[in-house]
C-alpha cells in the first residue's frame, strides 16, 4: 500500500517530517465503570484501525479513557481532526443515532415542525454526505496548517443558547454563516442543500432566524463590527434541546425506556435538562 510509504520511512529511517502529528482527546474518565447486563467492568485500553471510503487509514488507541489517533498516510494532524469532525468529534455515533431515531419514528412525530430537531437532521446530513466544505468546527479549523497564528489579532464572537439551571454546557462550534450557505439561496452558495425541497429549506431557514435566534446573533455582530467569518454558534444546546423534545414525546406516547443506560438518559432528557431557546449568551475569543 503506497499510501503508507511515508509512515514507513518515518518509523524506519527517520525521514521528514520531524514529527508525526496526532489527535488526542478524553473519551471517558480514567476510572469510569461500564455495565453490560449484570456485569460491571473497567476499560483499560482499546484500539482500532479505521479504513475510510476515500482510502484513508487511521489508527486509534485509548488508554484509561485517553484516546490518541493518527492518520497512517498523512503526518498533518488536521487530517485526523477532519476525520473525527466527520464522525462528530467527541461522540462519534451521536448524530447517526439521531438519524436512526428519525427513521423509525418519523411516522409518529414531525421532526421538521421544530427548529431544533430539524436543524440536527440537516446538520447530520450535511456532515454525513460531505458534498461541500462547510461545517468545519472551531477545533478543526484551528488545527489546520499554521494553527491559530493564521488568525492573530482577530476576535471571534461565540453565541450559545443557555440551559435552565446550573447544568454545564459543552462546546461544539460551527460558523454561523455555514448554516446560511446551506439553506439560503440568496447566498449563491455552491453548498446549498440539494436534497430538501425549496419549501422545506425556506421553512428551516425561517426557523433558524426566528426560533433559534440567528437573526439576533447576526444583528449584534453587525452592530459591533464582526465579519461573518468570525461568528460561531455552539450547537450542543441545539442537540440537547432536540433530544429532550424527542424523549419527552416518546415518554408521552407510552414508550418504555428499558435498561440501565436508557433509564439514566430518560431522567436527564425528560426531567432534568431544559434549554432556553429564547436566550443567547455570548463570549469572545481573541487570538493574540
Buried (B, 14 or more C-beta within 10 A) or exposed (E): EEEEEBBEEBEEEEEEEEEBBBBEBEBBEEEEEEEEEEEEEEBEEEEEEBEEEEEBBBBBBBEBBBBBBBBBBBBBBBBBBBBBBBBBBBBBEBBBEBEEBBEEBEEEBEBBEBBBBBBBBBBBBBBBEEEBEBBBBBBBBBBBEEEBEEBEEBBBBBBBBBBEEEEEBEBBBBBBBBBBBBBBEEEEBEBBBEEBEEEBBBBBBBBBBEBBBBEBBBEBBEEEEBEBEBBBBBBBBBBBBBBBBBBBBBBEEEEEBEEEEEEEBBEBBBEEBBBBBEEBEEEEBEBE
